[in-house]
Amino acid sequence: MTGSSIRLTRRNPANQPKLRVFRPVCRSIFLGALACLSWARAGGGETPVQRCLSLHLPATWEVRSGAYADVTGDGSPECVLSVWRPWQDWPIARWTARPTPIIRNRDAQGASSHIAVLKLLQDGAFRSVWMGSALFQPVTALKILPDGTLATLETTYRRGRYGAGVAQSYWKWTGFGFGLLRRELVQPDTLRRTPSELGKRRTKEP
């Protein structure tokens, strides 16, 4: 299962499994930023991705992008969200005079970008698997690739949460958090890609 499509198995009257594929709806917003809120269309009822986007999240969170996939490799999917929230320093900062590495990871209003990994529970509740520290570069869109790799499109705090992308990064779950596999500068056509193309390598034109 990937973050770009949701597959649900239902049984028909003959008790035979029937595979239904629901493709997400993603949209571009002004200033060229790509926001992929993976809404999945279904014949009725609420899909897991819709439940991810209707969780009872803290009021201070602003969700910019989301996907539903098994990113941790434990056999069950998680809600993976890109969120903005008020910046917080590492807890150890209170015991040291040295600034932490995330001291500048915030915008002029004091908000920062984070990746949250949550397990769906009942009635909009969730269990937090992991909440990352303030990111060096804010994530404007994310996607889970078939192998579980997290692909992110990133901007800068100076450009703001609606800013154009400057880099595309690839991350792998390490057991607690994500390790960076590689980061690539955005090609001129990156912001014109469809969400299904996010994560694909681009070849240079002659």
C-alpha positions as CSV (number, residue, x, y, z in Angstrom):
1,M,0.0,0.0,0.0
2,T,1.3,3.4,-0.9
3,G,0.3,6.9,0.1
4,S,-0.8,7.7,-3.4
5,S,-3.7,5.2,-3.6
6,I,-5.8,3.4,-1.1
7,R,-6.8,-0.2,-1.7
8,L,-9.7,-1.7,0.2
9,T,-10.7,-5.3,0.0
10,R,-14.5,-6.0,0.2
11,R,-16.3,-9.2,-0.3
12,N,-19.2,-9.6,-2.7
13,P,-22.3,-11.8,-2.2
14,A,-20.4,-14.8,-3.6
15,N,-17.8,-14.3,-0.8
16,Q,-15.1,-13.5,-3.4
17,P,-12.6,-10.7,-2.6
18,K,-13.2,-7.6,-4.6
19,L,-10.4,-5.0,-5.0
20,R,-11.3,-1.4,-5.1
21,V,-8.8,1.3,-5.8
22,F,-9.5,4.9,-4.8
23,R,-7.2,7.6,-6.2
24,P,-6.5,10.7,-4.2
25,V,-7.4,14.2,-5.2
26,C,-4.5,16.7,-5.0
27,R,-4.4,20.3,-5.8
28,S,-1.9,23.1,-6.4
29,I,-2.2,26.3,-4.5
30,F,-0.9,29.8,-5.1
31,L,2.8,30.7,-5.2
32,G,3.6,27.4,-6.9
33,A,3.5,25.2,-3.7
34,L,2.2,21.7,-4.1
35,A,-0.1,20.5,-1.3
36,C,-1.2,16.9,-1.6
37,L,-4.0,16.2,0.8
38,S,-4.7,12.6,-0.2
39,W,-8.5,12.6,-0.2
40,A,-9.7,9.2,-1.5
41,R,-13.0,8.8,-3.3
42,A,-15.2,5.9,-2.2
43,G,-18.7,4.7,-3.0
44,G,-19.8,5.6,0.5
45,G,-18.5,6.0,4.0
46,E,-15.3,7.5,5.2
47,T,-12.0,6.2,3.9
48,P,-8.8,5.9,6.1
49,V,-7.2,8.9,4.5
50,Q,-10.2,11.0,5.2
51,R,-10.1,9.8,8.8
52,C,-6.4,11.0,8.9
53,L,-7.5,14.5,7.9
54,S,-10.4,14.6,10.3
55,L,-8.5,13.4,13.4
56,H,-9.0,15.4,16.7
57,L,-5.6,17.1,16.3
58,P,-4.3,19.9,18.5
59,A,-5.9,23.3,17.6
60,T,-2.4,24.7,17.1
61,W,-1.6,22.2,14.2
62,E,-2.1,23.1,10.6
63,V,-1.9,20.1,8.3
64,R,-0.2,20.8,5.0
65,S,-0.1,17.3,3.5
66,G,-0.9,13.8,4.4
67,A,-0.6,10.1,3.4
68,Y,-1.9,6.8,4.7
69,A,0.6,3.9,4.4
70,D,2.8,1.5,6.4
71,V,5.8,3.8,6.7
72,T,7.2,2.1,9.9
73,G,7.2,-1.5,8.5
74,D,5.2,-2.9,11.4
75,G,2.5,-4.4,9.1
76,S,-0.2,-1.8,9.7
77,P,-0.6,1.7,8.1
78,E,-0.1,5.0,9.8
79,C,-1.2,8.5,9.1
80,V,1.8,10.5,8.0
81,L,1.2,14.2,8.2
82,S,3.2,17.4,7.4
83,V,2.1,19.9,10.0
84,W,2.9,23.4,11.2
85,R,2.8,24.2,14.9
86,P,4.3,26.7,17.3
87,W,8.1,26.1,17.5
88,Q,9.4,24.3,20.6
89,D,13.1,23.8,21.4
90,W,14.5,20.5,22.5
91,P,13.8,19.7,26.2
92,I,17.6,19.5,26.8
93,A,17.9,23.2,26.0
94,R,16.9,24.1,29.5
95,W,20.1,22.5,30.9
96,T,22.6,23.9,28.4
97,A,23.7,27.4,27.4
98,R,24.5,26.3,23.9
99,P,21.8,26.8,21.2
100,T,20.4,23.6,19.8
101,P,20.6,22.7,16.1
102,I,17.0,23.5,15.6
103,I,17.1,27.1,17.0
104,R,16.6,28.7,13.6
105,N,14.1,26.1,12.2
106,R,11.1,28.4,12.3
107,D,9.4,31.3,10.5
108,A,9.1,34.9,11.5
109,Q,5.9,34.2,13.4
110,G,7.5,31.5,15.5
111,A,6.0,28.5,13.7
112,S,7.8,25.4,12.5
113,S,7.3,22.4,10.2
114,H,7.1,18.8,11.5
115,I,6.4,15.3,10.3
116,A,3.9,13.4,12.5
117,V,3.3,9.6,12.4
118,L,0.0,8.6,14.0
119,K,-2.0,5.4,14.4
120,L,-5.7,5.7,13.7
121,L,-8.0,4.8,16.6
122,Q,-11.8,5.1,16.9
123,D,-13.9,8.3,16.6
124,G,-11.1,10.6,15.5
125,A,-8.7,9.6,18.2
126,F,-5.1,8.6,17.5
127,R,-1.9,7.3,19.1
128,S,1.3,9.2,18.4
129,V,4.0,6.9,17.1
130,W,6.5,9.7,16.5
131,M,6.6,13.5,16.2
132,G,9.7,15.0,14.7
133,S,11.6,18.1,15.8
134,A,11.3,21.3,13.8
135,L,12.5,20.5,10.3
136,F,15.4,22.3,8.6
137,Q,13.3,22.9,5.5
138,P,9.5,22.9,5.7
139,V,7.6,20.2,3.9
140,T,4.9,21.4,1.5
141,A,4.0,17.9,0.1
142,L,4.7,14.3,1.0
143,K,4.2,10.8,-0.5
144,I,5.0,7.3,0.7
145,L,6.7,5.3,-2.1
146,P,5.9,1.6,-2.6
147,D,9.0,0.5,-0.7
148,G,8.0,2.6,2.3
149,T,10.3,5.5,1.6
150,L,9.0,8.9,2.5
151,A,9.4,11.5,-0.3
152,T,9.0,15.1,0.6
153,L,8.9,18.4,-1.3
154,E,10.5,21.2,0.7
155,T,10.6,24.9,0.8
156,T,12.4,27.4,3.1
157,Y,11.1,29.3,6.2
158,R,11.9,32.5,4.5
159,R,9.6,31.6,1.6
160,G,6.9,30.5,4.1
161,R,4.5,27.6,4.3
162,Y,3.1,28.4,0.8
163,G,6.5,28.9,-0.7
164,A,7.7,27.3,-3.9
165,G,9.7,24.1,-3.5
166,V,13.5,24.1,-3.4
167,A,14.4,20.5,-2.7
168,Q,13.0,17.0,-2.9
169,S,14.2,14.6,-0.1
170,Y,13.9,10.9,0.6
171,W,13.7,9.4,4.0
172,K,13.6,5.9,5.6
173,W,12.2,4.9,8.9
174,T,15.0,4.0,11.4
175,G,12.9,2.5,14.2
176,F,12.3,5.9,15.8
177,G,12.2,8.7,13.3
178,F,13.5,9.0,9.8
179,G,17.0,8.9,8.3
180,L,17.8,11.0,5.3
181,L,18.7,9.0,2.2
182,R,19.3,11.8,-0.2
183,R,18.2,15.3,-1.0
184,E,18.0,16.7,-4.6
185,L,17.5,20.3,-5.8
186,V,14.2,20.9,-7.4
187,Q,14.2,20.7,-11.2
188,P,12.3,23.5,-13.0
189,D,9.4,21.2,-13.8
190,T,9.0,19.7,-10.3
191,L,6.1,22.0,-9.3
192,R,4.2,20.9,-12.4
193,R,4.4,17.2,-11.6
194,T,1.4,15.3,-10.5
195,P,1.5,13.8,-7.0
196,S,2.0,10.3,-8.6
197,E,5.3,11.6,-10.1
198,L,6.6,12.8,-6.8
199,G,9.5,10.5,-5.9
200,K,10.5,9.6,-9.5
201,R,14.0,10.5,-10.6
202,R,14.2,13.0,-13.5
203,T,16.7,12.8,-16.3
204,K,18.3,15.9,-17.6
205,E,17.2,17.1,-21.0
206,P,19.9,17.4,-23.6
